[in-house]
Amino acid sequence: MRVLLLEDEPEMASALRSALRAYDTVVDHVSTLAEAEEAADLNAYGAILLDRQVPDGDGLSLIPKLRARGLGTPIIVLTARGDLDDRIDGLDTGADDYLAKPFAMDELLARLRAVMRRPSGMQAEIMSFGRLSFDLGSREVRIDGQRMVLPRRELLVLETLLRRIGRTVPRSSLEEAVYGFGDEIQSNTLDAHVSRLRRKLTEAKVGLEIHPVRGIGYLLKQAQ
């Protein structure tokens, strides 16, 4: 899952990124409304987390713009402005949830899971192929009901390939799904993630195979 985070306080942004990454999430962090609007236009996100007080305005002002474009992505407002009137303003503006600072990271993750379970959430589904199932809400992969634990980036590779099973996924699309803004991407890192995931799927005999497509990317298909 990919999340857009609008937060201008460096320490808070760092803490949020660490917590979200532990939830198998790629985080694109921006610090201004202009950057957030551009990122939302260019990328598909599973959720958006917005701070209200940022250098170029109130984070709430972005929500009507995104909703007017038909964007149904769950939005959670994170702010120090936690009075009742502020919370009502946030929800009436189109936010799915409103969390006042300071808050516990576990509560944020629980609220994130909750909005993703709603009908409008992009991840409220289970993808099943052969013996393998991937619950996009809980971020769990299971084989015949038994959990298969995967490192975060291998999990993101699998999610991206499953969403396009039977079609070649360009390398650039995989990199966008696995790495956030500012992440350093070494030349063979993605290939290493894919290779390890391919080996694990083969050893588990799940009935799915990852094939490299020379010069383009990778293809996930059912084993013959």
N, C-alpha and C positions, 0 to 999 in steps of 0.2 A: 504494500500500500504506500502511496505517496501523499504527503501532507504538506500544505503550504502554511508557514508560520510567519506572521507579521508581529515582530517584537523588537523594540529599539533598545532595550536594556541588555547589554552584552552578557551579564551574569545570568539573568533570567533566561535568555535565549540559549545559552550553553546548557543550563540545567534541563530545559525543555527538550532540547535536541538529544541529550543523553537518555532521558526517560523514554522518548518516543522511539529511539533506535533500539532500545531493549524490547520494544513491542514490534520488532521486525518491520520498521517503518523507515522509508526514505524521507528526509526532511529538507525542504527548500526554504531557507531562512532569508527573509527580507526585512528591512527596517523602516521602509516608507510606504505610504499608500500608493505612490506612483509605481514603485517596484512590484508591489503586491498585485495591482491591477494588470500590469504587463504579464506577470507570471501566470495569473489565472487565465489570461487570454491565450497563452501559448501552451499550457500544459493541462493535463487531466489529473485532478486530485481526488483522493478518497475523502478528504476532509480539509477544512480551512480553519486555522486558529488565529484569531485577530485580537491584538491589543487595541485599546481605544485611544490612548494618548500617545501619538507618534509625531515626529517632527513636522509633517506636512498636513496634520489635521486629525480628525476623529475617525477611528477605524470603522465606526458604524456607517459612515458615509459611503463606504465601499459596497456594503451589502445590497442596497437597492439597485446599484449599477449592475452587479452580478446577477441578481434575480431578474432584472429587466431583460437580460440576454438569455434567459431560459436556463441559467445554471442552477441545478437543484442540489449541488454538493452540500453536505452538512457543514454548518458553520458554528463554531463555538467562540464566544467572546470571552477573552481573558483580560481582566482589568482591575485596577484598584478602586474603581468607582462602583461600589457594591450596594448603594442605597436602593430602596425599593423602586423609586422612580427611574433610576438608571437601569435597573434590571428590566423593568417594563418597557422602557424605550428600546432596549436591545432586542427583546423578543418581538415587539411590535414592528421593528425595522426589518425583521426577516431572519434573525439568528435562530438556530435550533436549540441553543443552550447558552447560558451566561454564568460564568464562574468568577467570583470575586477573589482577588489576591489579598492575603496569601492563601494558597491552597495546597493540599497534599497532592503529590504527583500521582499517587494511586487513585485518588478521586478523579483527576483529569482523565486517566486512562479508562476508568470505569464509565465516565460520561461519554468518552469517545466511542467505546464499545456500544453504549446505549444508542447513540444517534446513528451508528452504522447499522443497527438492527431495524431501524425504522424503514418503512417502504421506500422512502426517498433515498436511503443510503445506498451507495454504489457497491458496498461490499457484503450486503446482507444476502449471501447465497453460498451454496456448497457446490463446488465443481467435482464431478465424479467421472472417472475414466477407468474402466477395468477394475482392478483391485484397489486403486488409489482414490482417495477423496481429499479435497482441500476445502476446509471451512474458512471462508474469507473473513468472517467476523471474529472467530477465536484465533485465527492464524495457525490452525493446526492441520498437519498432514497426517492422514491415517492410511494404513494398508490393512485391509480386512479388519478394520476396526481398531488396530493397534497403532499407537502413535509413532510416527517416524520423525525424529528430531533432526532438524536441518539448521545450519548456521544462517544468519539473517540474509546474507546476500544470495546464498543458494536458494533460499525460500523465495526471494524476490524474482530470481531467474525462473524458477518453476512456475510461479504465478503468471508471469508475463508470457511464457511459452504455452501454458494451459489455456490462457485467454484466446490464443490464436492457434490452437492445435490444428495440425494439417496444413498450416501456412508458414512460409518462411518469414522469420522475424529478423529484420535488419539489425546488424550489430549496434548501430546508433540507437535504435529503440530499446535494446536491452540495456545499454549503458545509461540511458535516461531513466529507466525503471529502477536500476540498481544503485545509482550514484546521485546524490543531491548536489545543489549548488555549492561550489567550493571544494568538493571532494577531489582529491588527487587520484587520477586514473593512470596507472602504469600500463605499459603496452600489452602485457600478457595476462593482466589480472583477471579480466573477464573470462578469458579462455580457461584459466585455472578453475574458476568457480563452476563453469559449465562442465568441465571435464570431471570434477569431483561429483557433481550432481548426476551426470550420466552414468558414472560407475556405480553409484548408490542405487539408482533406478534399475540398472541391469542386475546387480547382485540381489535386489529384493524381488526380481521377476514380477514387476507390476504390470507388464504388458505395454509399456511405453518406451520409446527410444528417441534419443536426441541425435540428430544428424547435422554435421556442419555443412553449410552450403558455401562453397568456395567463393570468396570475394564478396559475399553478401551478408550471411549471418547464420542462424540456426533454425532447424525444423524439428518440431516435436510431433511424432505420429505414433499410432498404434503399431506394436511389433507384429511382424508377419509370422 
